[in-house]
Amino acid sequence: MTSEFVTLDVAEGVGTIRLTRPPMNALNTQVQGELRAVAEEASSRDDVRAVVLYGGPKVFAAGADIKEFADTDYVQMVARAEALTGSLTAVARIPKPVIAAITGYALGGGCELALTADFRVCGDNAKLGQPEILLGIIPGAGGTQRLTRLVGPAKAKDLIYSGRFVDAAEALAIGLVDKVVAPDDVYTAAVEWASRFAKGPAYALRAAKAAIDGGLDGDLESGLRLESHLFAGLFATEDKRIGMESFLANGPGKAEFKGA
């Protein structure tokens, strides 16, 4: 598939999923389809060990394309909402560490895209929010669910009920982002973070993500069963052998993993 607005570039184990739909990277139907396809490609490629989501130096993504939605009725929107949610879910399901590099605005669907990542780095001039309520609707691509799981129900309700934007300092304080840097350093900081994961044990990282994300969707007992199953499975990997032999010989943190 040839992508016009969403691309995947790979260097030294880090895949950058880049949105390039000026001026604001609005998530129209075409972008949604390309995003799903590129996320699935990043999931399947062995040379991609970690992923950075990036909208360029000016803006991350300012949300869905309202022009497409303005005249849509209920029946039409059922299918469109499922498609939008599905495209972001494909990103959330990438079985590798994913870091969102947020510059400028991450609003509405753009904020929801950032929420699919495992971590978020933003510039100190960034603005994030779920302003859908100002249009008479609510977030429809994970905002009510992923935001609540990340910052808690009270803070999520504050942002969603009011539709207000939060700056980088507040986003960091409430746990919406994990690191704030100068705007020009956002992409570099995200790639450096992803690079550390790219050198790690790929199957163990995949298992850790599956255990944590899967455990959030069920009760503790089910989560513990999932964890135990994934833990045992790692004893069939080459990286387990490398990690344990290195630990016994040289202590922790010295293993050079192969991702196998």
N, C-alpha and C positions, 0 to 999 in steps of 0.2 A: 504493500500500500504506500502510495506517495502522499506525504503529509505536507500541507501548505502552511499550517499555522502551529503545529506541534512537532518537534523533532527530538531525536535521541542522539546525543553525541557521547562517545565513550573514550575515556583516557585513563590509563593506569587503574582500571577496576571501578572507576566512578562513572556512572551514566548520568548525564544531565538531560532531564526532560525540560525543554525550553518552549515557552509560549511566545509567539511572535505575531500577534494580531493587533497592530496599532489602531487607535492610540492607547486603549485601556485593557487590551487582552480580554475583551468580553467573551464569555463562554457561550457562543451560539451553537446551533446544532452541529455544524461542521467541526468546530473545535472539540465538542464533546466526543464525537465519534473518533477523531484523531487521537484525543487524549486516551481513550480506552485502548485503542490499538497500540499506541506507543507504550502504555503501561504494561500491556500483555507481552510486548516484545522485551521490555526491560526485565520482566519476571522470568522469561524463558532463556535469556542469553547468559551463558556461563561466564562471559567476560565482564558482565556487570555484577559487581559485588556489593555496591551501595549506590544510592540514587540521590540526586539533588533536583528539586523542583524549582524552576527559576523563570521569572517573567521578564527578565531584562533589567537594566539599570534604573529605569524610570518608574515602573509599576509592576506589581505582582499579577493581580487580576482584579478588576473592579466589578466582577459579578456576572450574572447571566445577561444575555442581550434582551433588554426589556422590549425592544421593538418587535421581537419575535413573539413575546408573550401578551402584549397589550390587548390584542383582539381575540385571544384564545379562549374557547369556552371550556366547560368542565370536562366534557368527553375527550376533547383534544388534549387537554392538559394532563389527564391521567397517563397517557402514553408518553408525553414529553417529560413529565416528572420522573417517570420510571427510567427513561433514557438518561436524564441528567444524573440521577442518583447512581445508576449503573456505571457511568463513566468515572465518577469519583470513587465508587467502590472498587473499581479495577485498580486505581492508584493505591487505595488503602490496603489492598490484598497483595501488593508487591511483596514477596517473601524475603525481603532484604531491608536493611536499614535505609530509611528515607528521611531526608532533611529538606525542609522548605526554606528557600532563601528569599526573604520578603523585602522588597523595596517599594516605596511609595504606598499605594493603596492595596489592601486585601479586604474586599468588601463583599458581602452577600455570598454568591457562589465562589468568589475568590477566597474569602475567608474559609468557606467550607472545604475548598481544595487544600488550603494550608493545614486544615485540621486532619486531613488524611495522612499527613506525614507523622513520623515518629518524633521528630524534633523540629523546632522552628527558630531560625535566626532572622532577625530583622534589623533594618537600619534605624537609627535614632530619630528619623523623621517619618517613620511609617505610621499609617493609620489603619486600624483593623476594626471590623464591626459586622453586624448582621442587621442592616437597615430595612429589611423587607417589610416590617410593620408599618413603615412610612408609606408603603404602596398599598396597604390594606391586606397584606398577605403575611405568611410566616416563612422562615427558612424551609426549603423543600429538598435539600440535597445533603442532609446530615447535620445541619446546624443545631437543631434542637437536641440531637442525640450525642454527637461527638463533642460539641462545646460543653454540654452538661457533664459528660464524663471527665472532661479535662479540667474544668474550673469549678465544678460543683453547681447544684441547681440554683442557688440564690444569685450567684454572679451571672450565670447564663440567662436567667430570667431578667435581670437588670439590663443586660445588653440587648436581648431580644425584644422585651416589652418596650424599651425606649427607642431602639434603633440607633442609639448614639455610637459615635466612633470612639475608640480608645487610642491614645498615643502609645509609643513604644514603652515608656516608663510604666504606665499602668498595665499594659499587656504583660510586661515582665513580672510585675508585682502580683498579678492574679494567676500567673501560670499559663497564660495564653501563648506566650513565647518563652523560649529558654535562654536566649542570648541576644543582647543588643550591641551592635557595633556601628561604626561610622558607615554612612550609606555606600561609599565607594568600596567598603571592605566586605559587604554582605556575601557576595558570591564566593570570594576567596575563603572566608571563614567557614562557609557551608561545605566547600570542597575539602578543606583541610579536615574538618570533622568527619566527613564521609570517608576520606582516605584512611583514617584510622580503622574504620570498620572494614574497609576493603581488604585490609591486610589480615583480618581476623579469620576465625574458623567459620566458613560459610554455612555449614549445616547446623552448627550450634547456634549461630545468630538467627537462622531461619526458625529453629525450634523455639528459641527464646521468644521471638515475636509471636509465633503461633500460640505458645502457652499463655503469654500475657494477654493478647487480644482475645483469644478464645475464652480465657477465664473470666473476662469482663462480661461475657454474655450469659453466664450461668451461675449456679450456686458453687459454694466452696468445694464441696465434695466432688462435683464434676470437674472443676478446675484442677484439683489435686490428681484425679485420675488421668487427665490430659497431660499434666506435667510429668507424671511418672512414666507414661507411655513414651513421650518425647525424649525424656532423659535416658531411658533404656536404649532407645533406638540409636542414640549417638555413639554407643559402644561398638557400632558396626562401621564407624568412619575412620579414615586414615588420620584426620586431624585429632581425634581422640588419642590415638597412639602417639602422634607427634607431641601433643600437649603434655601428656603424662610422662613420657620419656624425658622431655625437656625439663619438666618440673623436678623430677627425681635427680637429674644430672646437674641442673644449673639453677634451680629455684624458679619462682614464678616470673612470668612476664618475658621470658626469653625465647619462647617457641616461635618458629617460622612456619606458619600454617600454609597448606596447599589448597585449601578450599575443597577438600575431597573427603 
